[in-house]
Each structure stands twice: as structure tokens, then as C-alpha cells.
Amino acid sequence: MPQFKNDKCPVCGHTGYAKIGKSDLGTVKIEKPKEAWVVKCKRCKAIFANPMPVWSADDFAVLYNVEYFPPAKSFISKRWESHMSMGNTHRRFKVIQKYLKAENKRVLEFGAGVKAYMSKFLYAKGWSVTLQEPSKEFAAVLRNTCPHFEIIDSDFTHHQTHYQKITRYSLIYADSVMEHVHNPVDYLKRCAELLEPGGIFYFISPNEHSLKNAVKNIVSKVRKKPTPYIAPYTQPYHLVGFSGKGIKLASQKAGLLPVKRITRYDYMWWRMFEHKKRLPLSLLIAPLLFLVDLIGWGTNQEIILRKEI
């Protein structure tokens, strides 16, 4: 049974917020409040669930199991996954090389899921790899598919290691993880502990402040439907949406320096062209998406934070 909190913004700690709309309670078999809202912090503009669920181990097992990742069902979906595993990985590695100031080749990927694209790529380049995955089912898959990696299946913020004996990493990487975390500042502080001086934390999460979400929210209000923003009780179970200001405030609390924020629409491109009937409309929309990325309203955001030397 989850606990519920609704006292303050999980990103900056401010107690003032405005309601955006009701959250979809979905059909997942888990304890839920009678009413759930999506709200926006009045200070940092972070978007978060209210009340905020804090999942128990039993809740976590229900939400995150092997059925969480559906198989690719079409050529386009498989091509999109290939783009995720190769195109994005190569591009992000170039960004990592640009901003990384630490010398060791040790990476910790937390919330690794079952794919761990970046860690596999880095292992092939001679890096030492540690994967953290709190879902027991996902961790079991990783142990079978990645036998050369160290696998940690405990909670990232409570992994018990004496501070003096902690292995430090030059890179901590998290793809589509931070939006599932009810205590992002604690996670950032833990990252700061584990990073080498000059090391970076690279995380990717949806941009809840995207143009797509703004348009969808207007449509939802007209149709009197739940808001399309984060929904803890429907897959993929997101809790928090970060803003640029919120990232700066949270990273400052953790002692990390924000060095780059990239907004992109790329993880949706293949899906746009998956349906032939939508192809003409997709071709018309494509130029708009390039403009949306340029002004910071893309659907995806990539954040690079660095520990001072």
C-alpha cells in the first residue's frame, strides 16, 4: 500500500502550486486516492502528482514488471527502437565526451530497465559497468543478458555502502527514470556522492512543458477528460515533470552544476510515420517540430549536471 504526500513541490520544496487538471486513475490494481490532481509549482514550474504516491515494494512489483516493455510490433517500431539504441546512444556519447572532466571509465546506469543501451555501448569501449535496477524482475533479466556487469537491485538512495568505500563513477546515466522518482533531490544528492570530481550525471526525461502537452491539455479540457500530463496510475506511471528552473534549483541543493539542457522531439519521430493514413499530416507537421525544438518546447529533454572539480 503506498503512502501519500501533498505538502510541497518535490523539486524545489515550495508549498504553493496551481491545479492543472485531474489525473487519470486508470485500472491498475493498486491502492489509490479517491481523487488525484496534476499540479504546477508556482516557484519552479515543476509539474507533479498531488497527492504524491510513495510506492511500497509490493506496489513497485505490480507497476514495473516484464509486461511494462511491450515488444515491437511493426517494422517502424523496430526501426524506432534501433534509433533509440544506436542513434541516440552515439549522439549522447559525443555530448558526454564534450562535458566529462573525470578520467576513470566507470559508469553507473540507474533504473536500467531491461535494455541498458548506453552501458552496453560503453562496455564495448572498455568501461566498467554497474547497473542499478530496483525491479526484481528487470534485474533478473539483466543478470541473464548482461553477465559481465555488476547488478544492484536495491533502492538507489538506500544502497548501504560505507562512504569511505564507495566506488565513484565518472558517469551516472539515467534514461527515462527521474520522472518516476518521488524524491528527485535525494537522488541528485546521492549522485553527487557517487560521482568523481568532474564527473557528470546525464538524465533523460519527458518535457512536460512541451507544446504537444499544452495542446493536448486544451483538447482534454474541452472534452472534459483527465489531463494528459503525468499520471501515476496509468502506464508509464510518471510522478514529476521537470522545468529548466526546477532543474537548476534541485541541482544546486545537491551540489551539482547544470551545464546543458537539450530539448528534442526525436524519440517520437518513428511513431509519427508508423501509420500510412497519417503520413501526409506528419509531413506537414515536421517543419513545425524543428521550430518547437529550437525554442525549447520539444517532447523530450536531456540534462547534463556535473560535479565540480
N, C-alpha and C positions, 0 to 999 in steps of 0.2 A: 504494500500500500504506500503510495507516495505521500510525502509531506507537501504542504502548500505554503508559499511565501508571497506576500504582496506589499512589502514595506518600502522598497526603494528600487531604483534602477540598478541592475546587476553590473552595468558597465562603469558608471561614474559615481553611483551612490546617492544621487539626488532623489528626493522624495516627491517631486512634482511631476505629473505626467498627464497626458490627454488621451482620451479613448479614441481609437481609430475605428474599431468595429468589433463585433462579436466573433469569437473564434469557433471554428468548426469542431464539434466534439467527436465526430467520427463514429466508428463502430468497433474500434479496438477494445478488447475485453480487459479493461484496466480501470481502477478507481478514478473517478473524475469529479470535478466540482459541478454544482448544478448550473453554473453559468461561468463562462470564461471569456476574457476580453484580450484583444491585442491593443497595446498602448504605446505611446511615444513619449520618451523622456523630454521634459521641457528644457533641460540644460544641454544634453549632448546629442539629442535627437535619435538615440538608440531606440529600436523597436523591440518590445519584449512581451512575453506572456504574463497575464495578470488574472488570477494568481499564478505564480511560477511553480510548476511541479518539480520536486526533487525526487528523482526515481529511486526506489529501493532496488536491491539485487534481483528480486522476483519480477519487478516491473521491467527492468532492463532486459531480462531474458525474454519477456513477451514482445517487447518492441523491436529488439535487434537480434534477429535470428537469420539463418541462411536464406530464408524467403525474402529478406529485405532487399537483396540484389536480384532483380529479375533477369533472366537470360536474354541476350539479344535475339530478337525475333525476325529481323529482316536484314537485308544487305546494308541498308543505310545505317541501321542501329549498330551493326558490327563495324561499319566504317567509322561511325562516330566514336565507338569505344577505342578503335585503333588510334584515332586522332587524340583521344584523351591520354592513351598510354604512351604514344610516341611523340606526336607533335607538341603537345603541351609540356611533356616531360623535358624534351630537348630545349624548348624555349625557356622554361623556368630555370633549367640548369645554367643557361647563359646569364640569367639575372642573378642567380646565386653566386656565380664566379665574379660578377661585377662588384657585389657588395660584401662578400665574405672577406673578413680580415684575419680569421683564425687559421692556423696552419695544419692542425691534425685533420685526418679524414675519418671522422666518426659522425654518423647520422643517427638520430632518434626520430622515428616516424611514429607519432602517437595517433590513436584512433585509426589504425592502419587498414581496417576492414578486411577484405579478402584479396585485394589486388596488389597494393603496395608498389605501384608503378615506379615511383621515384627511387625507392630503396633498392629495387631490383636493378635499376639503371646504374645507381651509384656503386652497388656491389660489383657489377661488371667492370667498373673503373677502379676497383681496388679499395673501396671504402669499407670500413667496419660498420655493420648494420645492427641496430636494435629496433625491434618493433614492439609497440605497446598497443594492446587491444583488450579492453575490459570485457567484451562479449566473449564468453567461454566458447561458444560455437564458432565464432570467427577465428579465435585464437587456435582452436583445434585444426581448422582448415589451414591456417598459416604454418603450423608445425609440420603438416604433411607436404605443403608446397614449397616451403622455404626452410629446409632443414639446417642450412648454414647460418641462419640468423638467430640472434638472441630474442626470445619472445617473452614479454611481460604481460600477464593477463590481470594485473591488479589495477585499481584506480590510479590514474596518473598523479594526482595530488597527494595520495596517501601511500605511495610506494615507499616502504620502510627501508631506508638505507642511511647509515650514519653519514653526516655531512662531510666528514674528512675523507670518506672512502667513496664518495660519489664519482662515477665516471662522468666526465664532462665531454660535451659534444660541440663540434664546430657548427653543426646544422641541426635544428629541430624543425621538422616538416609536418604539416597537418593539412590534409586536403578534405574539405567538407566535414569538419569536426567542430570548430568553435561555435557554430550556430546551435549545436546540441548541448552546450555546456551552460549550466545554470549559474556557475561562479567563474566567469572568464578572467577576472582579475587574479584569483588564486592560481589559475592555470598559467597566466603570464608570469607571476612571481616564481612559480616552480620552474618555468622555462629559464628565467634569469639565473636561478640557482645552478641549473644543469649546463648552461652554455659556457664555453670558453670565452674569455675576453676577445672581442672582435667577432664572435660567432653570431649567427642570425637565426631568428625564428621566422619561418616562411609559412603563412597560412592562407588558405583559400576558402572563401565562404560566399554565399549568395549576397548580392547587393539588394537589400530590401528597399532601398531608396531609388530603385531603378524606375525608368519611365514605364516599363511594362507593368510593374506592380501598381503604379499610380493610376494607369488607365484601367486595369482590371478592377481596382478598388472602386472606381467610379461606376463601372458596369455592375459590380456586386451590390452597391447601394441602391441603384435604380431597380435592380431585380429583387432587392430585399434578401440577399444571400449573405452567408458569412464572409468576412473579409478574406481576400486571397493572401494576405500577409501570413507570417509564421503561424503554424497550428500544431501545438504539442501532441494532439491526439489523432492526427492523421499523418500518414507517411508523407514525408520523411522525418516527422517529429521535431521540427525546429523550435527553439526556445528564444533565441536572441538574433536580432539583425543589427549589425554594426554600422555606424556612420563614421565619416572621416574624423570628426571632432571627438567622438567617443573613443575611437582607437587611440588617439593622441593622449587623452586623459587617462585611459586604462594603462597604457604602456608606461606613462610617467609614474604611476603608482607602483608599477612593477620594476622600475629602474631600467627600462629598455628604451632605446631611441628609435622612433619611427623614421625610416629612411625612404620608403617608397610605398605608394598605393596605386594599383593598376585596376581600372575597371574595364571589363571586356564582355562581349556578347558571345564569345567563341563556343562555349560549351552547349549552346543551343543551335548552332548553325546546321548540323546534320539533321536535327529533328525538323527544322523548318522545311527541308526539301524532301522529307520522308513520304509525304502524301502528294501524289501527282496532281490531284484536284486543286491543291493549294499552291502549286508551283508558280503560276502567273502572279498571284498575290505576293508570294515570297520574293520574287524578282523585283517587284515594285517597292517592297519594304526594305530591301537590302541597303540602298544608299542611306536611308534614314538611320539604320543601325550603326553605320560607320560614324555618323554625326553624333549619335547617342553616346558612343564610346568616347569620342573626343571631349565631350562636355561632362563626362563622369557619371552618366546615367545607365551604363551597361548593367546587365543582369548578374554579372559575376565580379568579385573583387579579390585581388591578390595583395596581401600585406606583407611587407618585409620590415621586421624590427631587429635591431642589433644591440648587443651588449657592448658597452663602452670598453675600450682597451685600457 
